[in-house]
């Protein structure tokens, strides 16, 4: 009788474990399915983030070729065109002029930029760039 009781307990425990195995297999399948869904959601989110970044990204300064050299183009100031559209060098010049709060001479801007202001030839390129900023509406506030 003891043997039959042990056999019954073993069979009952085996049935419990089989049932538990079935439950765990179902849970594992659900976990894997949810993990797959999360992977898809993550890829969609990444694509959307890239698209949003591309839409809101500041356009790189446009260059053109003049006499075989790449030259940066300065866009006209207007709605939807922020200072970020300017090349970094022009942004620095614009910041210097705006900080002054009053009209400034090319020499003053050159001093802040660390140029040799005593040499007239060093200021002429700067004068041209400031003229370009003024002509395109960046210095008329």
C-alpha positions as CSV (number, residue, x, y, z in Angstrom):
1,X,0.0,0.0,0.0
2,X,2.8,2.3,0.7
3,X,4.1,1.8,-2.8
4,X,0.8,2.7,-4.4
5,X,0.5,5.8,-2.2
6,X,4.0,6.9,-3.3
7,X,3.1,6.2,-6.9
8,X,-0.1,8.4,-6.5
9,X,1.9,11.2,-5.0
10,X,4.5,11.1,-7.8
11,X,1.7,11.1,-10.4
12,X,-0.1,14.0,-8.7
13,X,3.1,16.0,-8.5
14,X,3.9,15.2,-12.1
15,X,0.5,16.5,-13.1
16,X,1.0,19.7,-11.1
17,X,4.4,20.2,-12.7
18,X,3.0,19.5,-16.2
19,X,0.3,22.1,-15.5
20,X,2.9,24.6,-14.2
21,X,5.0,23.9,-17.3
22,X,2.1,24.7,-19.6
23,X,1.4,28.0,-17.6
24,X,5.0,29.0,-17.8
25,X,5.2,28.2,-21.5
26,X,2.2,30.4,-22.1
27,X,3.7,33.2,-20.0
28,X,7.0,32.9,-21.8
29,X,5.2,33.2,-25.2
30,X,3.4,36.3,-23.9
31,X,6.7,37.8,-22.7
32,X,8.4,37.1,-26.0
33,X,5.5,38.6,-28.0
34,X,5.5,41.7,-25.8
35,X,9.3,42.0,-26.2
36,X,8.9,41.8,-30.0
37,X,6.2,44.5,-29.9
38,X,8.5,46.7,-27.8
39,X,11.3,46.2,-30.4
40,X,9.0,47.4,-33.2
41,X,7.8,50.3,-31.1
42,X,11.4,51.3,-30.4
43,X,12.2,51.2,-34.1
44,X,9.2,53.3,-35.0
45,X,10.1,55.8,-32.2
46,X,13.7,56.0,-33.5
47,X,12.5,56.7,-37.0
48,X,10.1,59.4,-35.8
49,X,12.8,61.0,-33.7
50,X,15.2,61.1,-36.7
51,X,12.5,62.6,-38.9
52,X,11.7,65.2,-36.2
53,X,15.4,66.0,-35.8
54,X,15.8,66.4,-39.6
55,X,12.8,68.7,-39.7
56,X,14.0,70.9,-36.9
57,X,17.7,70.7,-37.7
58,X,19.4,73.9,-38.7
59,X,20.5,73.8,-42.3
60,X,24.3,73.7,-42.7
61,X,25.7,76.8,-44.2
62,X,25.4,76.7,-48.0
63,X,28.6,76.8,-49.9
64,X,29.3,77.7,-53.5
65,X,32.4,77.6,-55.7
66,X,34.0,81.0,-56.6
67,X,37.3,80.9,-58.5
68,X,37.7,77.2,-57.5
69,X,37.3,78.0,-53.7
70,X,34.4,77.1,-51.5
71,X,32.7,80.2,-50.3
72,X,30.0,80.3,-47.5
73,X,26.8,82.0,-48.5
74,X,25.1,84.2,-45.9
75,X,21.3,83.9,-46.1
76,X,19.0,86.9,-46.0
77,X,17.5,87.7,-42.6
78,X,13.8,87.0,-42.5
79,X,11.0,85.0,-41.0
80,X,12.0,81.4,-40.3
81,X,15.7,82.1,-40.7
82,X,17.5,82.2,-37.4
83,X,21.0,83.3,-36.6
84,X,21.9,79.6,-36.5
85,X,21.7,79.6,-40.3
86,X,24.8,81.9,-40.4
87,X,28.3,80.4,-40.4
88,X,29.9,80.4,-37.0
89,X,32.3,83.3,-37.9
90,X,29.3,85.5,-38.9
91,X,27.5,84.6,-35.7
92,X,30.4,85.8,-33.7
93,X,30.5,89.1,-35.5
94,X,26.8,89.6,-35.1
95,X,27.1,88.9,-31.4
96,X,29.8,91.5,-31.0
97,X,27.8,94.2,-32.8
98,X,24.7,93.4,-30.8
99,X,26.6,93.5,-27.5
100,X,27.9,96.9,-28.4
101,X,24.3,98.2,-28.5
102,X,25.4,101.1,-30.7
103,X,27.0,101.5,-34.1
104,X,30.5,100.1,-34.1
105,X,33.6,100.5,-36.3
106,X,35.1,97.6,-38.1
107,X,38.2,98.2,-36.1
108,X,36.3,97.6,-32.8
109,X,34.9,94.3,-34.1
110,X,38.4,93.3,-35.3
111,X,39.9,94.1,-31.8
112,X,37.3,91.8,-30.1
113,X,38.0,89.1,-32.7
114,X,41.8,89.4,-32.0
115,X,42.8,90.7,-35.5
116,X,45.8,92.9,-36.1
117,X,43.8,96.1,-36.4
118,X,46.9,98.2,-37.1
119,X,47.2,96.4,-40.5
120,X,44.5,97.8,-42.8
121,X,44.6,94.7,-45.0
122,X,43.6,92.5,-42.1
123,X,40.4,94.6,-41.6
124,X,39.2,94.6,-45.2
125,X,37.9,91.0,-45.3
126,X,36.1,91.7,-42.0
127,X,34.6,94.9,-43.5
128,X,33.3,92.8,-46.4
129,X,31.7,90.3,-44.1
130,X,30.1,93.0,-41.9
131,X,28.8,94.7,-45.1
132,X,27.4,91.3,-46.2
133,X,25.6,91.0,-42.8
134,X,24.2,94.5,-43.1
135,X,23.2,94.0,-46.7
136,X,21.3,90.9,-45.9
137,X,19.4,92.5,-43.1
138,X,21.2,91.0,-40.1
139,X,22.5,94.3,-38.6
140,X,19.3,96.4,-39.1
141,X,17.4,96.0,-35.8
